[in-house]
Amino acid sequence: MESCREIELEGHIIDSGIMTLVFDKIMDMGGEFEILTFNVGKLKTDTSYARLRVSAPDDQQLDAILSELHRLGARTPEISDVTLVPAEGDRILPKGFYSTTNHPTFVKYLDEWLPVEQIEMDCHIVVDEENTRAVCKPISKIKAGDAVVVSEAGVRVIYPERPRKVSTFEFMHGTVSSERPSEAIIARIAREILKLKQEGEKIALVGGPAIVHTGAAGALAKMIREGYIDVLFAGNALATHDIESNLFGTSLGMDVRTGTLVTGGHKHHIYAISEIMRAGSIRNAVEQGVVTGGIMYECVKKGIPFVLAGSIRDDGPLPDTITDVVEAQDAMRRHIQDLGMVVMVGTLLHSIAVGNCLPSYVKTVCVDINPASVTKLMDRGTTQAIGVVSDAGTFLPLLAKQLEEQKKKTC
């Protein structure tokens, strides 16, 4: 016997393409729909409202469809309070636990809609019943007795809407193309950065060693020095080769200016690590005059926090590199909630790691010479990202130049 249920959608659901996403999802999953009510906003500021009856061959298939529609912002007309089940032990979730999206989320508790704090994808909602708060937690942070939300009942997701007035950022929102004019894109990104800084927002950069290899370290160091970057996320490699470049003028043993191999240069990155080990930390090396320029130098001088997350292939690693992955995640999360934009340059793994922790309202720019890297980031759920197919050595100097030019225009 066919199963059916009603859902509601509200907001700028037409021009944001949400209605189309809902229709496609229902049909792709073998369901059918009937539009019961559709009130279209008449003015640009008006929202629209739709009520649909969704049907499927059985309850199981219908539940699967509704679960996907829930993640697009659909809700049932009658909403009960969330169901809470205590965790039976540390890092043990009750069966049927709710898994979060990275979109703004609310839970209904005691007839009140509570915003879920620190939202990120693939985590879980814990309600602090004593303080009437809802908090997003990864499984590693679940403690015995935590009141964990189970099922989607009483949970509301606000799917990102495309604004009626397109801003300098939404010009290519959620797209990747190698055919777009890079300089025009970079100029718009620069304008958005300046706008966010004027509004007091913070900007993070996620960087890979390609920034140093391609000769773009100076441009990034300048951006940090001039106050455009508020936090740096990277791995051991970026910091190591940046310091190697400062000490020896090489990156992976290659002269950064000429692109030629230097005799004995294959040892330079190990020398760099050893010198930082001798100093005790990157900060100490800067204060002792060992490191006199570069990305890490500017971070220390400007007081910009950096999180270096290690990997199994790291040499050394540097004493500042966090080798415990859970500790590295926690260090990133301490900075992520306050961000207005993240620029990711030349590092697929760190970009995905940071992207997976970002709320969907954080503007995200992913730059890589390989279009597949940006696509992989979006496939992992960071749908708010825009892609710029460009070499780090081209992108960052142009961005630094555009920031300088755009700032002069506003003065």
Buried (B, 14 or more C-beta within 10 A) or exposed (E): EEBEBBBBBBBBBBBBBBBEBBEEBBEEBEBBBEEEEBEEBEEEEEBBBBBBEBBBEEEEBBBBBBEBBBBBBBBBEEBEBBBBBEBEEEEEBBEEBBBBBBBBBBBBBEEEEBEBBBBBBBBBBBBBEEEEBBBBBBBEBBEEEBBBBBBBBBBBBBBBBBBEEEEBBBBBBBEBEEEBEBEEBBBBBBBBBBBBBEEEBBBBBBBBBBBBBBBBBBBBBBBBBBEBBBBBBBBBBBBBBBBBBBBBBBBBBBBBEEEEEBEEBEEBBEBBBEBBBEBEBBBBBBEEEBBEBBBBBBBBBBEBEBBBBBBEEBEBBBBBBBBEEEEBBBBBBEBBBEBBBBBBBBBBEBBBBBBBBBBBBBBBBBBBBEBEBBBBBBEBBBBBBBBBBBBBBBBBBBBBBBBEEBBEEEE
